[in-house]
């Protein structure tokens, strides 16, 4: 039996505009890399070899540790593991940093134990890590990180995760302004009630986006990438957001919105060339505000988490 495995777990874009807590997609880059090793005795040990000193190594405070312990408890296993984080998506970026770690941990442990559970079955355990990170056990980051592709969380009770068809030409431009925005704080600004007319419009956009992806209907995708419920309040936390979004649209992106809880902003694009153009346009708008940013250009990752050679 293998004693160690190196894992790559992809960054993700959650919500995807209109799909709050139910839509997500996986990115080819960036991502987390962790090494999972069997150790003598039981329990989880976390080691951090990244530049980010704010990553907790207490297993009860780290998303990897929380998810791993939930998984081992489910299996009624007393096996012990040492998990070393070697490369990390910047925490608080809005592109699934906590989800990638939780997914890498449970996937690596599952492999070393002989893969008793499928990737889809691991979603519920990775969600424990998300709850530890932000107080909500949502799956729109962990499900695409595990399964790859474009994912719909149809239901949480019971959990029902569905991979969606989508055009293979799609690219995503991500711009990460170097400001701090915690997921827990971004959830605090959300309204606890919404008007029926807004709910109806949002439902229509979700259905339209799923249909547009399945039919390779780019105009329908573009019309449906509209969030009338979450974005209006969360965008207030991101300086210059409206100008950044407008710049992406003017660069011919299909749509632009907040990635997860922010502060990263994503633009869904029909081609790689458009994605590069949109990323540069968004970067320039943040630069006008003297805000440094990091940009990524990525296709949709169709494999999800994987073991590296």
Beta strands, then each sheet from edge to edge (+ up, - down):
strand 1: 4-14
strand 2: 23-39
strand 3: 43-48
strand 4: 80-87
strand 5: 150-156
strand 6: 159-164
strand 7: 171-177
strand 8: 255-258
strand 9: 265-269
strand 10: 293-299
strand 11: 306-308
sheet 1: 3+ 4+ 2- 1+ 11-
sheet 2: 3+ 4+ 2- 5+ 6-
sheet 3: 8+ 9- 7+ 10-
end
